[in-house]
Amino acid sequence: MRIVVSPAIGFCYGVKLAIERALSSSEPGKTVTLGPLIHNAQVVEELEKRGIRVAGSLNEVKPEEVLVISAQGARAEILEEALKRGIKILDLTCPELERTRELMLRILDEGYEVLLLGDRGHSEVESLLSFVPKARLVSPGELPNLPLSKKVALFSQSTQDNNALANLAHKLIVQGARELRVFNTICSATRERQGALRKLLPEVEGIVVVGGKNSANTRRLALIAQENGKRTWHVERAEELEAGWFQGIRTVGVVSGASTPKETVEDVVRRLRSF
């Protein structure tokens, strides 16, 4: 079986920066993340071994501890409450998300109806909407009922699909939007990985997607592969792979999410070669 590995593997810039800063600034036993720092179980386990624990809510964080905010950000009210409680904050929100937030606020001040294409309940989306409460969330495949005489500005969750953003923009134009500004705030790592996957699709019979099951950008890769008719396997670890899955498969592609360590992908490739 021939194995074709995407060139876009390893941590994205935001994830790598968050991990490095969390480790360099942490005091073992006194550093806490509100939810997982990134959506990768192996990395979270390693951070816990190095003294960075995960809290489920702000009530689990002690005043003497340092609260680390993940690359996907946190809701504004959580940050405000943490400061009121005297908790020290290490904000590792991805710089690209901070720029998106600032741009949404500026465009809103210019009189635009601001739309955000994203998944309801996603931590990044919840964070953005808490800072820009007048923005309206639009789920993929949805067409909002808008007063289209107004100016409309369209933004995107960083892990969305480029095609979904383009399709929504097209629908808004067809619906009669008089002025539409589209800001492609899908992050560069997401675009790179989706682009690399689409280049792989014509030359492989199946795709192995490596990364956290709770990672939005990783799940999106699996969805793109499935929508293009490819047999698709989404795994977090090499041990999950079974030789029987690949019977009759002559060529398989391997792609990974932005929060997947390069070493995990290499483990997957080694296991595939053993079949």
BELTAGI-V238472 format. One record per backbone hydrogen bond with DSSP energy under -0.5 kcal/mol. CO is the residue of the C=O (numbers start at 1). NH is the residue of the N-H. If there is no record, write none. Layout:
co:CO nh:NH
co:CO nh:NH
//
This chain:
co:2 nh:252
co:3 nh:5
co:4 nh:254
co:7 nh:9
co:8 nh:256
co:12 nh:16
co:13 nh:17
co:14 nh:18
co:15 nh:19
co:16 nh:20
co:17 nh:21
co:18 nh:22
co:19 nh:23
co:20 nh:24
co:21 nh:25
co:22 nh:26
co:26 nh:28
co:27 nh:30
co:30 nh:66
co:31 nh:53
co:32 nh:68
co:33 nh:35
co:33 nh:55
co:37 nh:71
co:38 nh:40
co:39 nh:212
co:40 nh:44
co:41 nh:45
co:42 nh:46
co:43 nh:47
co:44 nh:48
co:45 nh:49
co:46 nh:50
co:47 nh:52
co:48 nh:51
co:51 nh:29
co:51 nh:31
co:51 nh:53
co:53 nh:33
co:55 nh:35
co:57 nh:60
co:58 nh:61
co:60 nh:62
co:62 nh:65
co:65 nh:67
co:65 nh:88
co:66 nh:32
co:66 nh:68
co:67 nh:69
co:67 nh:90
co:68 nh:34
co:69 nh:92
co:70 nh:73
co:71 nh:94
co:75 nh:78
co:75 nh:79
co:76 nh:80
co:77 nh:81
co:78 nh:82
co:79 nh:83
co:80 nh:84
co:81 nh:85
co:82 nh:87
co:83 nh:86
co:88 nh:67
co:89 nh:91
co:90 nh:69
co:90 nh:92
co:94 nh:97
co:94 nh:98
co:95 nh:99
co:96 nh:100
co:97 nh:101
co:98 nh:102
co:99 nh:103
co:100 nh:104
co:101 nh:105
co:102 nh:106
co:103 nh:107
co:104 nh:108
co:105 nh:109
co:106 nh:110
co:107 nh:112
co:108 nh:111
co:112 nh:114
co:113 nh:115
co:113 nh:153
co:114 nh:136
co:115 nh:155
co:116 nh:118
co:116 nh:138
co:117 nh:157
co:118 nh:120
co:119 nh:122
co:122 nh:126
co:123 nh:127
co:124 nh:128
co:125 nh:129
co:126 nh:130
co:127 nh:131
co:128 nh:132
co:132 nh:135
co:136 nh:116
co:138 nh:118
co:139 nh:142
co:144 nh:146
co:146 nh:148
co:147 nh:150
co:148 nh:178
co:150 nh:179
co:151 nh:113
co:152 nh:181
co:153 nh:115
co:153 nh:155
co:154 nh:183
co:155 nh:117
co:157 nh:160
co:158 nh:187
co:161 nh:165
co:162 nh:166
co:163 nh:167
co:164 nh:168
co:165 nh:169
co:166 nh:170
co:167 nh:171
co:168 nh:172
co:169 nh:173
co:170 nh:174
co:171 nh:175
co:172 nh:176
co:172 nh:177
co:173 nh:176
co:179 nh:152
co:181 nh:154
co:181 nh:183
co:182 nh:184
co:183 nh:185
co:187 nh:191
co:188 nh:192
co:189 nh:193
co:190 nh:194
co:191 nh:195
co:192 nh:196
co:193 nh:197
co:194 nh:198
co:195 nh:199
co:196 nh:200
co:197 nh:201
co:198 nh:202
co:200 nh:203
co:200 nh:204
co:201 nh:204
co:205 nh:231
co:206 nh:253
co:207 nh:209
co:207 nh:233
co:208 nh:210
co:208 nh:255
co:209 nh:211
co:209 nh:235
co:210 nh:257
co:212 nh:215
co:214 nh:216
co:215 nh:219
co:216 nh:220
co:217 nh:221
co:218 nh:222
co:219 nh:223
co:220 nh:224
co:221 nh:225
co:222 nh:226
co:223 nh:227
co:224 nh:228
co:225 nh:230
co:226 nh:229
co:231 nh:207
co:233 nh:209
co:233 nh:235
co:235 nh:211
co:237 nh:240
co:238 nh:241
co:242 nh:245
co:243 nh:246
co:244 nh:247
co:246 nh:249
co:248 nh:250
co:250 nh:2
co:251 nh:205
co:251 nh:206
co:252 nh:4
co:253 nh:208
co:254 nh:6
co:255 nh:210
co:257 nh:260
co:258 nh:12
co:259 nh:261
co:261 nh:264
co:261 nh:265
co:262 nh:266
co:263 nh:267
co:264 nh:268
co:265 nh:269
co:266 nh:270
co:267 nh:271
co:268 nh:272
co:269 nh:273
co:270 nh:274
co:271 nh:274
co:271 nh:275
co:272 nh:275
//
